[in-house]
Protein backbone atom coordinates (compact mmCIF):
# COMPACT_ATOMS: atom_id res chain seq x y z
CA UNK A 1 0.00 0.00 0.00
CA UNK A 2 2.01 2.97 -1.30
CA UNK A 3 5.67 2.53 -2.08
CA UNK A 4 8.47 4.63 -0.66
CA UNK A 5 11.98 4.87 -2.06
CA UNK A 6 14.87 7.15 -1.20
CA UNK A 7 18.51 7.64 -2.17
CA UNK A 8 21.46 9.63 -0.88
CA UNK A 9 25.00 9.10 -2.20
CA UNK A 10 27.20 10.18 -5.04
CA UNK A 11 25.23 8.84 -8.02
CA UNK A 12 22.36 10.51 -9.87
CA UNK A 13 19.36 9.90 -7.64
CA UNK A 14 16.59 10.17 -10.26
CA UNK A 15 17.18 6.95 -12.25
CA UNK A 16 17.61 5.00 -9.01
CA UNK A 17 14.34 6.41 -7.67
CA UNK A 18 12.42 5.67 -10.88
CA UNK A 19 13.69 2.10 -11.02
CA UNK A 20 12.84 1.72 -7.34
CA UNK A 21 9.31 2.99 -7.95
CA UNK A 22 8.88 0.52 -10.80
CA UNK A 23 9.82 -2.31 -8.46
CA UNK A 24 7.43 -0.99 -5.81
CA UNK A 25 4.58 -0.21 -8.18
CA UNK A 26 2.79 -3.41 -7.14
CA UNK A 27 2.12 -1.71 -3.78
CA UNK A 28 0.05 1.07 -5.31
CA UNK A 29 -0.26 2.56 -8.73
CA UNK A 30 -2.68 5.45 -8.98
CA UNK A 31 -0.12 8.27 -8.89
CA UNK A 32 3.59 8.75 -8.49
CA UNK A 33 6.02 11.51 -7.59
CA UNK A 34 9.57 12.42 -6.75
CA UNK A 35 11.37 15.12 -4.73
CA UNK A 36 15.00 15.98 -5.42
CA UNK A 37 17.49 18.51 -4.18
CA UNK A 38 18.88 19.51 -7.54
CA UNK A 39 22.37 20.70 -8.42
CA UNK A 40 20.94 24.22 -8.47
CA UNK A 41 19.91 23.63 -4.80
CA UNK A 42 16.20 23.61 -5.56
CA UNK A 43 13.86 21.36 -3.63
CA UNK A 44 12.04 20.17 -6.75
CA UNK A 45 8.81 18.17 -6.56
CA UNK A 46 7.39 16.46 -9.66
CA UNK A 47 4.24 14.37 -9.38
CA UNK A 48 1.39 13.17 -11.49
CA UNK A 49 -1.67 10.97 -11.54
CA UNK A 50 -1.06 7.60 -13.17
CA UNK A 51 1.77 5.13 -13.28
CA UNK A 52 5.51 5.50 -12.88
CA UNK A 53 5.76 5.60 -16.68
CA UNK A 54 3.53 8.72 -16.60
CA UNK A 55 5.92 10.30 -14.11
CA UNK A 56 8.82 9.52 -16.42
CA UNK A 57 7.07 11.27 -19.33
CA UNK A 58 6.10 14.18 -17.11
CA UNK A 59 9.70 14.78 -15.99
CA UNK A 60 11.24 14.45 -19.44
CA UNK A 61 12.31 18.07 -19.83
CA UNK A 62 12.62 18.93 -16.14
CA UNK A 63 15.71 19.38 -14.02
CA UNK A 64 16.11 15.99 -12.37
CA UNK A 65 19.74 16.47 -11.36
CA UNK A 66 21.03 15.79 -7.87
CA UNK A 67 22.24 12.89 -5.78
CA UNK A 68 19.59 12.95 -3.08
CA UNK A 69 15.88 12.28 -3.47
CA UNK A 70 12.74 10.56 -2.29
CA UNK A 71 9.91 9.09 -4.38
CA UNK A 72 6.47 7.60 -3.94
CA UNK A 73 3.89 5.49 -5.70
CA UNK A 74 0.41 5.93 -4.27
CA UNK A 75 -2.67 3.88 -3.42
CA UNK A 76 -5.20 6.56 -2.53
CA UNK A 77 -6.76 6.63 0.93
CA UNK A 78 -7.55 10.33 1.55
CA UNK A 79 -8.48 12.23 -1.56
CA UNK A 80 -8.99 10.91 -5.06
CA UNK A 81 -6.00 9.94 -7.18
CA UNK A 82 -5.04 13.18 -8.96
CA UNK A 83 -1.97 15.35 -9.48
CA UNK A 84 -2.54 17.48 -6.38
CA UNK A 85 -3.11 14.58 -3.99
CA UNK A 86 -0.06 12.69 -5.31
CA UNK A 87 3.04 12.67 -3.09
CA UNK A 88 5.49 14.30 -2.30
CA UNK A 89 3.75 17.17 -0.55
CA UNK A 90 5.41 20.48 0.16
CA UNK A 91 5.08 22.29 3.46
CA UNK A 92 3.63 25.83 3.44
CA UNK A 93 6.97 27.53 2.82
CA UNK A 94 8.00 24.78 0.37
CA UNK A 95 11.11 24.21 2.44
CA UNK A 96 10.11 20.61 3.22
CA UNK A 97 8.87 17.81 0.95
CA UNK A 98 7.41 14.63 2.40
CA UNK A 99 6.20 11.21 1.21
CA UNK A 100 4.00 8.99 3.34
CA UNK A 101 2.63 5.47 3.45
CA UNK A 102 -0.20 4.87 5.94
CA UNK A 103 -3.09 6.81 7.46
CA UNK A 104 -2.98 9.70 9.93
CA UNK A 105 -6.17 9.08 11.88
CA UNK A 106 -6.31 12.42 13.73
CA UNK A 107 -5.48 14.46 10.64
CA UNK A 108 -8.76 16.43 10.78
CA UNK A 109 -8.04 17.77 14.28
CA UNK A 110 -4.44 18.57 13.40
CA UNK A 111 -5.52 20.27 10.18
CA UNK A 112 -8.05 22.48 11.94
CA UNK A 113 -5.42 23.54 14.45
CA UNK A 114 -2.90 24.32 11.71
CA UNK A 115 -5.52 26.29 9.74
CA UNK A 116 -6.23 28.39 12.80
CA UNK A 117 -2.50 29.23 12.76
CA UNK A 118 -2.64 30.41 9.16
CA UNK A 119 -1.66 27.24 7.30
CA UNK A 120 -3.45 26.62 4.01
CA UNK A 121 -3.86 23.30 2.23
CA UNK A 122 -3.80 22.41 -1.44
CA UNK A 123 -4.73 18.71 -1.27
CA UNK A 124 -7.30 16.53 0.47
CA UNK A 125 -4.65 14.28 1.96
CA UNK A 126 -3.69 13.47 5.52
CA UNK A 127 -0.08 13.57 4.31
CA UNK A 128 -0.09 17.30 3.66
CA UNK A 129 -1.22 17.79 7.26
CA UNK A 130 1.82 15.88 8.43
CA UNK A 131 4.35 17.92 6.48
CA UNK A 132 2.71 21.17 7.61
CA UNK A 133 2.77 19.97 11.21
CA UNK A 134 6.48 19.14 10.97
CA UNK A 135 7.19 22.60 9.56
CA UNK A 136 5.11 24.28 12.24
CA UNK A 137 6.86 22.34 15.03
CA UNK A 138 10.27 23.06 13.48
CA UNK A 139 9.71 26.79 13.19
CA UNK A 140 7.91 27.30 16.48
CA UNK A 141 10.48 25.31 18.50
CA UNK A 142 13.46 26.45 16.45
CA UNK A 143 14.81 22.90 16.15
CA UNK A 144 16.42 20.88 13.38
CA UNK A 145 14.39 18.61 11.10
CA UNK A 146 15.26 15.40 12.98
CA UNK A 147 13.93 16.83 16.24
CA UNK A 148 10.93 18.42 14.53
CA UNK A 149 9.94 15.03 13.09
CA UNK A 150 10.30 13.41 16.52
CA UNK A 151 8.19 16.10 18.20
CA UNK A 152 5.55 16.21 15.48
CA UNK A 153 5.08 12.45 15.49
CA UNK A 154 4.27 12.46 19.21
CA UNK A 155 1.07 14.34 18.22
CA UNK A 156 0.15 11.90 15.48
CA UNK A 157 -2.28 8.99 15.83
CA UNK A 158 -2.13 6.47 13.02
CA UNK A 159 0.21 4.52 10.82
CA UNK A 160 3.07 5.92 8.81
CA UNK A 161 6.31 5.38 7.03
CA UNK A 162 7.60 8.79 5.96
CA UNK A 163 10.65 10.36 4.35
CA UNK A 164 11.38 14.09 4.36
CA UNK A 165 13.77 16.35 2.46
CA UNK A 166 14.67 19.90 3.47
CA UNK A 167 15.66 22.71 1.15
CA UNK A 168 19.24 23.83 1.85
CA UNK A 169 20.17 20.42 3.33
CA UNK A 170 21.36 18.37 0.39
CA UNK A 171 23.15 15.92 2.65
CA UNK A 172 20.34 14.46 4.71
CA UNK A 173 17.10 12.43 4.52
CA UNK A 174 14.96 12.01 7.63
CA UNK A 175 12.59 9.03 7.75
CA UNK A 176 10.35 7.43 10.36
CA UNK A 177 8.02 4.50 10.83
CA UNK A 178 5.01 3.33 12.77
CA UNK A 179 3.04 0.25 11.64
CA UNK A 180 4.18 0.69 8.03
CA UNK A 181 7.33 -1.01 6.79
CA UNK A 182 10.58 0.87 6.21
CA UNK A 183 13.97 -0.56 5.28
CA UNK A 184 17.36 1.19 4.99
CA UNK A 185 19.87 -0.23 2.49
CA UNK A 186 23.55 0.33 3.20
CA UNK A 187 25.78 0.70 0.16
CA UNK A 188 29.32 2.05 -0.29
CA UNK A 189 29.08 5.68 0.85
CA UNK A 190 25.40 5.69 -0.06
CA UNK A 191 22.07 4.85 1.56
CA UNK A 192 18.76 3.67 0.18
CA UNK A 193 15.28 3.71 1.66
CA UNK A 194 12.44 1.41 0.71
CA UNK A 195 9.02 0.21 1.80
CA UNK A 196 10.57 -3.19 1.26
CA UNK A 197 13.88 -4.45 -0.02
CA UNK A 198 12.87 -4.73 -3.69
CA UNK A 199 14.16 -1.27 -4.77
CA UNK A 200 17.36 -1.83 -2.79
CA UNK A 201 18.51 -5.35 -3.69
CA UNK A 202 20.04 -4.24 -6.98
CA UNK A 203 22.60 -2.13 -5.10
CA UNK A 204 23.21 -3.83 -1.76
CA UNK A 205 22.09 -6.80 0.29
CA UNK A 206 22.88 -5.11 3.63
CA UNK A 207 19.80 -3.67 5.29
CA UNK A 208 18.45 -2.33 8.56
CA UNK A 209 14.76 -2.76 9.38
CA UNK A 210 13.46 0.35 11.13
CA UNK A 211 11.12 -0.39 14.06
CA UNK A 212 7.92 1.33 15.14
CA UNK A 213 8.28 4.80 16.67
CA UNK A 214 11.80 5.22 15.33
CA UNK A 215 13.23 8.13 13.37
CA UNK A 216 16.32 7.68 11.19
CA UNK A 217 18.73 10.23 9.75
CA UNK A 218 20.64 9.22 6.61
CA UNK A 219 23.58 11.49 6.04
CA UNK A 220 26.49 11.25 3.65
CA UNK A 221 29.77 10.29 5.35
CA UNK A 222 28.17 9.20 8.61
CA UNK A 223 26.44 6.17 10.11
CA UNK A 224 22.63 6.17 10.14
CA UNK A 225 21.38 7.75 13.34
CA UNK A 226 18.28 6.00 14.71
CA UNK A 227 16.37 7.27 17.76
CA UNK A 228 12.93 6.72 19.18
CA UNK A 229 10.49 9.61 19.63
CA UNK A 230 12.01 10.34 23.08
CA UNK A 231 15.42 10.74 21.47
CA UNK A 232 16.86 7.54 22.92
CA UNK A 233 19.49 6.16 20.52
CA UNK A 234 18.67 2.70 19.08
CA UNK A 235 21.23 0.26 17.79
CA UNK A 236 20.30 -2.07 14.95
CA UNK A 237 21.84 -5.18 13.55
CA UNK A 238 22.64 -5.06 9.82
CA UNK A 239 20.83 -7.97 8.15
CA UNK A 240 21.85 -9.74 4.94
CA UNK A 241 19.11 -10.13 2.34
CA UNK A 242 18.71 -13.50 0.66
CA UNK A 243 16.56 -12.21 -2.18
CA UNK A 244 18.10 -12.06 -5.66
CA UNK A 245 17.46 -9.56 -8.43
CA UNK A 246 16.35 -12.25 -10.90
CA UNK A 247 13.51 -13.13 -8.51
CA UNK A 248 12.14 -9.65 -9.13
CA UNK A 249 12.17 -9.88 -12.92
CA UNK A 250 9.55 -11.47 -15.19
CA UNK A 251 11.96 -14.06 -16.62
CA UNK A 252 10.40 -14.10 -20.12
CA UNK A 253 6.76 -14.33 -18.97
CA UNK A 254 4.34 -11.59 -20.06
CA UNK A 255 3.14 -10.98 -16.50
CA UNK A 256 4.39 -11.60 -12.97
CA UNK A 257 1.20 -13.49 -12.18
CA UNK A 258 1.73 -16.20 -14.80
CA UNK A 259 5.42 -16.43 -13.89
CA UNK A 260 4.43 -16.93 -10.26
CA UNK A 261 1.78 -19.54 -11.17
CA UNK A 262 4.44 -21.53 -13.01
CA UNK A 263 6.94 -21.14 -10.18
CA UNK A 264 4.73 -23.12 -7.80
CA UNK A 265 6.28 -26.58 -8.19
CA UNK A 266 9.59 -25.01 -7.20
CA UNK A 267 8.26 -22.79 -4.44
CA UNK A 268 6.54 -25.78 -2.83
CA UNK A 269 9.81 -27.74 -3.14
CA UNK A 270 11.64 -24.81 -1.48
CA UNK A 271 9.02 -24.65 1.23
CA UNK A 272 9.49 -28.35 2.03
CA UNK A 273 13.27 -28.31 1.77
CA UNK A 274 14.88 -29.41 5.05
CA UNK A 275 11.46 -29.92 6.58
CA UNK A 276 10.55 -33.26 5.03
CA UNK A 277 12.78 -36.32 4.80
CA UNK A 278 11.34 -38.89 2.40
CA UNK A 279 13.98 -41.58 3.03
CA UNK A 280 13.33 -41.53 6.76
CA UNK A 281 9.63 -40.71 6.55
CA UNK A 282 10.09 -37.67 8.76
CA UNK A 283 8.53 -34.23 8.85
CA UNK A 284 9.87 -31.59 11.18
CA UNK A 285 8.91 -27.94 11.30
CA UNK A 286 11.34 -26.27 13.67
CA UNK A 287 8.83 -23.67 14.90
CA UNK A 288 6.71 -26.56 16.20
CA UNK A 289 9.53 -28.76 17.49
CA UNK A 290 11.09 -25.84 19.43
CA UNK A 291 7.74 -25.23 21.17
CA UNK A 292 6.50 -28.80 21.26
CA UNK A 293 4.86 -28.60 24.70
CA UNK A 294 2.74 -25.65 23.60
CA UNK A 295 1.34 -27.61 20.71
CA UNK A 296 0.89 -30.82 22.69
CA UNK A 297 -1.11 -28.91 25.31
CA UNK A 298 -3.00 -26.60 22.96
CA UNK A 299 -6.74 -26.62 23.61
CA UNK A 300 -7.53 -24.58 20.54
CA UNK A 301 -5.89 -22.99 17.53
CA UNK A 302 -7.22 -19.72 16.14
CA UNK A 303 -6.08 -18.75 12.66
CA UNK A 304 -6.24 -15.05 11.75
CA UNK A 305 -5.70 -13.78 8.21
CA UNK A 306 -7.24 -11.82 5.34
CA UNK A 307 -8.15 -12.64 1.73
CA UNK A 308 -6.26 -15.46 0.11
CA UNK A 309 -4.31 -16.11 3.31
CA UNK A 310 -7.66 -16.60 5.07
CA UNK A 311 -8.56 -19.22 2.46
CA UNK A 312 -5.26 -21.00 3.17
CA UNK A 313 -6.24 -20.79 6.85
CA UNK A 314 -9.51 -22.61 6.11
CA UNK A 315 -7.56 -25.45 4.51
CA UNK A 316 -5.34 -25.35 7.63
CA UNK A 317 -8.44 -25.85 9.77
CA UNK A 318 -9.35 -29.05 7.90
CA UNK A 319 -5.75 -30.32 8.06
CA UNK A 320 -5.10 -29.53 11.74
CA UNK A 321 -8.42 -30.93 12.90
CA UNK A 322 -8.08 -34.09 10.81
CA UNK A 323 -4.40 -34.80 11.50
CA UNK A 324 -3.67 -33.25 14.90
CA UNK A 325 -7.17 -33.41 16.45
CA UNK A 326 -6.98 -29.86 17.82
CA UNK A 327 -10.10 -27.68 17.47
CA UNK A 328 -9.45 -24.83 15.03
CA UNK A 329 -11.27 -21.57 14.38
CA UNK A 330 -10.48 -19.41 11.36
CA UNK A 331 -11.16 -15.72 11.77
CA UNK A 332 -11.03 -12.70 9.50
CA UNK A 333 -8.32 -10.68 11.23
CA UNK A 334 -10.36 -7.50 10.76
CA UNK A 335 -13.29 -8.97 12.75
CA UNK A 336 -11.19 -10.71 15.38
CA UNK A 337 -9.28 -7.59 16.35
CA UNK A 338 -12.40 -5.55 17.10
CA UNK A 339 -14.70 -8.04 18.76
CA UNK A 340 -13.03 -8.48 22.15
CA UNK A 341 -12.29 -12.17 21.57
CA UNK A 342 -11.96 -14.62 24.45
CA UNK A 343 -8.44 -16.01 24.55
CA UNK A 344 -7.07 -18.59 26.97
CA UNK A 345 -3.44 -19.27 27.92
CA UNK A 346 -3.54 -22.63 26.11
CA UNK A 347 -4.68 -21.06 22.86
CA UNK A 348 -2.34 -20.81 19.91
CA UNK A 349 -2.99 -18.03 17.42
CA UNK A 350 -1.59 -18.50 13.92
CA UNK A 351 -1.28 -15.31 11.83
CA UNK A 352 -0.98 -16.04 8.11
CA UNK A 353 0.23 -13.30 5.77
CA UNK A 354 2.19 -13.25 2.54
CA UNK A 355 3.46 -9.72 3.07
CA UNK A 356 3.75 -9.94 6.85
CA UNK A 357 2.49 -6.34 6.86
CA UNK A 358 -1.31 -6.58 6.52
CA UNK A 359 -2.60 -4.07 9.07
CA UNK A 360 -5.54 -6.17 10.30
CA UNK A 361 -3.55 -9.39 10.62
CA UNK A 362 -0.74 -7.59 12.40
CA UNK A 363 -3.19 -5.96 14.83
CA UNK A 364 -4.97 -9.29 15.45
CA UNK A 365 -1.66 -10.99 16.22
CA UNK A 366 -0.63 -8.14 18.54
CA UNK A 367 -3.95 -8.34 20.36
CA UNK A 368 -3.57 -12.10 20.82
CA UNK A 369 -0.04 -11.62 22.14
CA UNK A 370 -1.16 -8.93 24.59
CA UNK A 371 -3.86 -11.25 25.86
CA UNK A 372 -1.33 -13.98 26.59
CA UNK A 373 -1.83 -16.35 23.64
CA UNK A 374 1.13 -17.99 21.97
CA UNK A 375 1.40 -16.42 18.52
CA UNK A 376 2.80 -18.25 15.49
CA UNK A 377 3.44 -16.48 12.15
CA UNK A 378 3.25 -18.02 8.68
CA UNK A 379 4.70 -15.34 6.41
CA UNK A 380 6.54 -15.01 3.15
CA UNK A 381 8.42 -11.73 3.41
CA UNK A 382 11.47 -12.25 5.58
CA UNK A 383 11.97 -9.57 8.23
CA UNK A 384 8.47 -8.12 7.81
CA UNK A 385 6.44 -6.91 10.78
CA UNK A 386 4.46 -10.06 11.66
CA UNK A 387 7.41 -12.45 11.90
CA UNK A 388 9.20 -9.84 13.97
CA UNK A 389 6.44 -9.62 16.58
CA UNK A 390 5.30 -13.27 16.84
CA UNK A 391 6.72 -15.76 19.35
CA UNK A 392 7.84 -18.04 16.56
CA UNK A 393 6.75 -19.17 13.12
CA UNK A 394 7.63 -20.54 9.73
CA UNK A 395 8.54 -18.73 6.56
CA UNK A 396 6.89 -19.97 3.39
CA UNK A 397 10.02 -19.40 1.24
CA UNK A 398 7.97 -18.67 -1.89
CA UNK A 399 10.27 -15.81 -2.95
CA UNK A 400 9.02 -12.31 -3.78
CA UNK A 401 5.41 -12.30 -4.99
CA UNK A 402 4.90 -9.28 -7.24
CA UNK A 403 1.58 -10.02 -8.97
CA UNK A 404 -1.09 -8.42 -6.85
CA UNK A 405 -3.24 -11.55 -6.98
CA UNK A 406 -1.68 -14.07 -4.66
CA UNK A 407 -0.84 -17.45 -6.22
CA UNK A 408 2.44 -19.03 -5.17
CA UNK A 409 2.13 -17.58 -1.67
CA UNK A 410 -1.19 -19.42 -1.26
CA UNK A 411 0.17 -22.87 -2.14
CA UNK A 412 3.24 -22.24 0.02
CA UNK A 413 1.01 -21.29 2.97
CA UNK A 414 -1.01 -24.48 2.47
CA UNK A 415 2.24 -26.45 2.34
CA UNK A 416 3.43 -24.99 5.66
CA UNK A 417 0.05 -25.73 7.25
CA UNK A 418 0.27 -29.32 5.96
CA UNK A 419 3.77 -29.74 7.40
CA UNK A 420 2.54 -28.20 10.63
CA UNK A 421 -0.43 -30.57 10.89
CA UNK A 422 1.77 -33.58 10.15
CA UNK A 423 4.44 -32.52 12.67
CA UNK A 424 1.89 -32.03 15.45
CA UNK A 425 0.06 -35.24 14.54
CA UNK A 426 3.26 -37.21 14.84
CA UNK A 427 4.31 -35.56 18.09
CA UNK A 428 0.86 -36.20 19.55
CA UNK A 429 0.66 -39.73 18.20
CA UNK A 430 -2.63 -38.92 16.52
CA UNK A 431 -1.92 -40.67 13.24
CA UNK A 432 -1.09 -44.30 12.58
CA UNK A 433 2.47 -44.90 11.38
CA UNK A 434 1.22 -46.32 8.09
CA UNK A 435 -0.98 -43.36 7.27
CA UNK A 436 1.71 -40.91 8.35
CA UNK A 437 4.29 -42.52 6.09
CA UNK A 438 1.88 -42.72 3.20
CA UNK A 439 1.16 -38.99 3.58
CA UNK A 440 4.84 -38.06 3.78
CA UNK A 441 5.58 -40.00 0.62
CA UNK A 442 2.64 -38.47 -1.20
CA UNK A 443 3.39 -34.92 -0.07
CA UNK A 444 6.90 -35.24 -1.47
CA UNK A 445 5.40 -36.01 -4.89
CA UNK A 446 3.19 -32.92 -4.95
CA UNK A 447 5.68 -30.59 -6.73
CA UNK A 448 5.97 -33.07 -9.63
CA UNK A 449 2.20 -33.40 -9.73
CA UNK A 450 1.93 -29.60 -9.80
CA UNK A 451 4.17 -29.60 -12.86
CA UNK A 452 1.87 -32.14 -14.51
CA UNK A 453 -1.18 -30.03 -13.59
CA UNK A 454 0.35 -26.94 -15.16
CA UNK A 455 1.04 -28.78 -18.41
CA UNK A 456 -2.63 -28.30 -19.41
CA UNK A 457 -2.28 -24.50 -19.37
CA UNK A 458 -2.70 -24.33 -23.18
CA UNK A 459 -6.06 -26.11 -23.03
CA UNK A 460 -7.25 -23.82 -20.22
CA UNK A 461 -6.12 -20.80 -22.24
CA UNK A 462 -8.14 -22.05 -25.24
CA UNK A 463 -11.45 -22.51 -23.49
CA UNK A 464 -11.14 -19.59 -21.04
CA UNK A 465 -11.74 -17.03 -23.79
CA UNK A 466 -15.27 -18.46 -24.20
CA UNK A 467 -16.16 -17.15 -20.75
CA UNK A 468 -15.29 -13.51 -21.19
CA UNK A 469 -19.01 -12.86 -21.90
CA UNK A 470 -19.97 -13.99 -18.36
CA UNK A 471 -21.11 -11.48 -15.79
CA UNK A 472 -21.21 -13.97 -12.91
CA UNK A 473 -19.60 -17.25 -11.93
CA UNK A 474 -20.29 -19.75 -9.14
CA UNK A 475 -17.51 -21.93 -7.71
CA UNK A 476 -18.47 -25.05 -5.77
CA UNK A 477 -16.51 -27.54 -3.70
CA UNK A 478 -16.89 -29.70 -0.62
CA UNK A 479 -14.47 -30.52 2.19
CA UNK A 480 -10.93 -29.55 1.22
CA UNK A 481 -12.25 -28.26 -2.09
CA UNK A 482 -14.56 -25.70 -0.47
CA UNK A 483 -11.78 -23.19 0.42
CA UNK A 484 -10.36 -23.80 -3.06
CA UNK A 485 -13.75 -22.75 -4.49
CA UNK A 486 -13.56 -19.53 -2.45
CA UNK A 487 -10.03 -18.90 -3.64
CA UNK A 488 -10.91 -19.60 -7.29
CA UNK A 489 -13.77 -17.10 -7.11
CA UNK A 490 -11.57 -14.47 -5.47
CA UNK A 491 -8.89 -14.87 -8.17
CA UNK A 492 -11.44 -14.42 -10.94
CA UNK A 493 -13.16 -11.37 -9.49
CA UNK A 494 -10.03 -9.50 -8.50
CA UNK A 495 -8.27 -9.70 -11.85
CA UNK A 496 -11.06 -10.05 -14.45
CA UNK A 497 -13.72 -7.95 -12.63
CA UNK A 498 -16.26 -10.72 -13.25
CA UNK A 499 -18.44 -11.24 -10.22
CA UNK A 500 -17.81 -14.68 -8.72
CA UNK A 501 -18.94 -16.44 -5.55
CA UNK A 502 -17.60 -19.57 -3.91
CA UNK A 503 -19.91 -21.91 -1.97
CA UNK A 504 -19.78 -25.25 -0.24
CA UNK A 505 -21.44 -27.37 -2.94
CA UNK A 506 -24.23 -28.57 -0.65
CA UNK A 507 -25.26 -24.99 0.07
CA UNK A 508 -26.25 -24.54 -3.54
CA UNK A 509 -29.75 -25.83 -2.87
CA UNK A 510 -30.22 -23.23 -0.15
CA UNK A 511 -30.25 -20.28 -2.51
CA UNK A 512 -27.60 -19.98 -5.23
CA UNK A 513 -29.25 -22.62 -7.44
CA UNK A 514 -31.83 -19.93 -8.29
CA UNK A 515 -29.11 -18.18 -10.31
CA UNK A 516 -28.32 -21.12 -12.57
CA UNK A 517 -29.23 -20.69 -16.26
CA UNK A 518 -27.48 -20.95 -19.64
CA UNK A 519 -25.56 -17.75 -18.96
CA UNK A 520 -24.13 -18.71 -15.58
CA UNK A 521 -20.95 -20.81 -15.61
CA UNK A 522 -20.34 -22.99 -12.55
CA UNK A 523 -16.87 -24.21 -11.70
CA UNK A 524 -16.98 -27.43 -9.69
CA UNK A 525 -13.93 -28.81 -7.90
CA UNK A 526 -14.55 -32.54 -7.80
CA UNK A 527 -11.47 -34.67 -7.06
CA UNK A 528 -12.15 -38.40 -6.85
CA UNK A 529 -11.27 -38.77 -3.18
CA UNK A 530 -13.45 -35.91 -1.91
CA UNK A 531 -17.17 -36.38 -1.39
CA UNK A 532 -17.27 -37.32 -5.01
CA UNK A 533 -20.73 -38.85 -5.41
CA UNK A 534 -22.37 -35.93 -3.68
CA UNK A 535 -20.59 -33.46 -5.96
CA UNK A 536 -21.64 -35.47 -9.02
CA UNK A 537 -25.25 -35.01 -7.85
CA UNK A 538 -24.65 -31.26 -7.63
CA UNK A 539 -23.36 -31.23 -11.20
CA UNK A 540 -26.44 -33.12 -12.37
CA UNK A 541 -28.64 -30.55 -10.66
CA UNK A 542 -26.83 -27.75 -12.50
CA UNK A 543 -27.03 -29.50 -15.86
CA UNK A 544 -30.77 -30.16 -15.33
CA UNK A 545 -31.15 -26.38 -15.21
CA UNK A 546 -29.09 -25.86 -18.40
CA UNK A 547 -26.13 -24.44 -16.49
CA UNK A 548 -22.62 -24.63 -18.00
CA UNK A 549 -20.09 -26.57 -15.95
CA UNK A 550 -16.31 -26.44 -15.80
CA UNK A 551 -15.12 -29.31 -13.63
CA UNK A 552 -11.76 -29.96 -12.02
CA UNK A 553 -11.50 -33.75 -11.85
CA UNK A 554 -8.99 -36.46 -11.06
CA UNK A 555 -7.33 -37.85 -14.18
CA UNK A 556 -9.20 -40.79 -15.65
CA UNK A 557 -12.58 -39.60 -14.37
CA UNK A 558 -15.19 -40.58 -16.95
CA UNK A 559 -18.42 -39.81 -15.09
CA UNK A 560 -17.95 -36.06 -14.76
CA UNK A 561 -16.21 -35.85 -18.12
CA UNK A 562 -19.51 -36.88 -19.72
CA UNK A 563 -21.52 -34.42 -17.66
CA UNK A 564 -19.40 -31.28 -17.72
CA UNK A 565 -19.02 -28.82 -20.60
CA UNK A 566 -15.30 -28.49 -19.91
CA UNK A 567 -13.14 -30.56 -17.61
CA UNK A 568 -9.60 -30.16 -16.40
CA UNK A 569 -7.71 -33.14 -15.05
CA UNK A 570 -5.41 -33.06 -12.05
CA UNK A 571 -3.24 -36.00 -11.01
CA UNK A 572 -4.59 -38.38 -8.39
CA UNK A 573 -3.58 -37.53 -4.82
CA UNK A 574 -4.84 -37.76 -1.24
CA UNK A 575 -7.96 -35.68 -0.64
CA UNK A 576 -6.07 -33.55 1.94
CA UNK A 577 -3.40 -32.57 -0.62
CA UNK A 578 -5.79 -31.91 -3.49
CA UNK A 579 -5.97 -28.10 -2.89
CA UNK A 580 -2.29 -27.90 -3.84
CA UNK A 581 -3.25 -29.17 -7.29
CA UNK A 582 -6.82 -28.00 -7.85
CA UNK A 583 -5.98 -24.36 -7.07
CA UNK A 584 -3.66 -24.18 -10.10
CA UNK A 585 -6.20 -24.56 -12.95
CA UNK A 586 -8.39 -21.99 -11.21
CA UNK A 587 -5.49 -19.53 -11.09
CA UNK A 588 -4.81 -20.19 -14.77
CA UNK A 589 -8.46 -19.77 -15.73
CA UNK A 590 -8.71 -16.44 -13.92
CA UNK A 591 -5.46 -15.30 -15.53
CA UNK A 592 -6.42 -16.21 -19.12
CA UNK A 593 -9.93 -14.76 -18.83
CA UNK A 594 -8.47 -11.50 -17.51
CA UNK A 595 -5.84 -11.38 -20.27
CA UNK A 596 -8.44 -11.89 -23.01
CA UNK A 597 -10.58 -9.17 -21.43
CA UNK A 598 -7.55 -6.85 -21.62
CA UNK A 599 -7.29 -6.37 -17.85
CA UNK A 600 -4.07 -5.40 -16.13
CA UNK A 601 -3.56 -8.71 -14.32
CA UNK A 602 -0.53 -7.68 -12.30
CA UNK A 603 -2.07 -4.43 -11.13
CA UNK A 604 -5.85 -4.86 -10.95
CA UNK A 605 -7.86 -1.71 -10.39
CA UNK A 606 -8.38 -0.46 -6.83
CA UNK A 607 -6.08 -3.08 -5.34
CA UNK A 608 -2.62 -3.04 -3.82
CA UNK A 609 -0.34 -5.86 -2.88
CA UNK A 610 0.21 -5.09 0.71
CA UNK A 611 -2.75 -3.71 2.66
CA UNK A 612 -0.98 -1.75 5.39
CA UNK A 613 -4.00 0.42 6.17
CA UNK A 614 -7.38 -0.60 7.55
C1 LIG B 1 -5.77 -11.92 -3.16
C2 LIG B 1 -4.81 -11.29 -2.29
C3 LIG B 1 -5.30 -10.70 -1.02
C4 LIG B 1 -4.30 -11.00 0.10
C5 LIG B 1 -4.73 -10.27 1.39
C6 LIG B 1 -3.83 -10.61 2.55
O1 LIG B 1 -5.16 -12.44 -4.29
O2 LIG B 1 -3.66 -11.22 -2.59
O3 LIG B 1 -6.57 -11.16 -0.70
O4 LIG B 1 -4.27 -12.38 0.32
O5 LIG B 1 -4.69 -8.90 1.16
O6 LIG B 1 -2.50 -10.28 2.27
P1 LIG B 1 -1.31 -10.89 3.08
O7 LIG B 1 -1.28 -12.35 2.81
O8 LIG B 1 -0.10 -10.17 2.61
O9 LIG B 1 -1.60 -10.63 4.54
Boltz pocket constraint, residues with backbone or C-beta under 6 A from the ligand:
constraints:
  - pocket:
      binder: B
      contacts: [[A, 306], [A, 307], [A, 308], [A, 309], [A, 310], [A, 352], [A, 353], [A, 354], [A, 355], [A, 356], [A, 357], [A, 358], [A, 361], [A, 404], [A, 405], [A, 406], [A, 407], [A, 490], [A, 491], [A, 494], [A, 608], [A, 609], [A, 610], [A, 611]]
      max_distance: 6.0
